[in-house]
Amino acid sequence: MNLILPYIIPLLPIFTRGFLLIKFRSQMKEKLSDREKDKETHRIYIMSLAGFSFSALLALVLLDAKFQKDLQLSIFYLFLSFLGYLFALNMQSYKEFWWQDQLATAATELGSLCLVLSIIGILLTNNFNRSFALSLSGLGIIIWLADHLFRIYIVYKFRKKKRK
C-alpha cells in the first residue's frame, strides 16, 4: 500500500470534483455566463504555472543521474503538474458548461497539488533534516488542503442553493 499511495494522492482533486459532478449532475449541463468563463484570466494564471512546472521538471530531469534516483517521485509529480495545467489550458479554449469548468478546475488543482508534492518529495530525500522536512511538508499539505476544501465547499454551497 505504501508504494501505491504516493501515486494515488494526486487524484484527490479528481475525486472531489467528481463528487460535485455526480451530486449536481443535472446542473452541470448549464451553460456558463461570459463572466463565469473568464477564459483570459484563467489562461494567464494557468500558463504561468504550467511554465513553472515545465521548468522545474526540466531542471530535475537534466540533473546528474546519481541525483535522479532520489528525485524520481518529484519528477513524476512535476510531470503530472505540467500535464494538469496543459489540460486545463486547453479546456479554457472550449469550455461552455459547468461540467467543463469543474473538469478544468480539477486539472489545475491536480497541477497545484503535484507542485506541492514535488517539493515534499525533494524535502524528504536524505539531504534535509527530518524535522525540518516534515514541518514544511505538513505546512504545505495543510495550506493546499484547506484551500481545496474551501473551494469545494463554495461550489457545493452554491450548487445546493441553486437546486432549491
Secondary structure by P-SEA (a helix, b strand, c coil): ccccccccccaaaaaaaaaaaaaccccccccccccccaaaaaaaaaaaaaaaaaaaaaaaaaccccccccaaaaaaaaaaaaaaaaaaaaaaaccccaaaaaaaaaaaaaaaaaaaaaaaaaaacccccaaaaaaaaaaaaaaaaaaaaaaaaaaaaaaaaaac
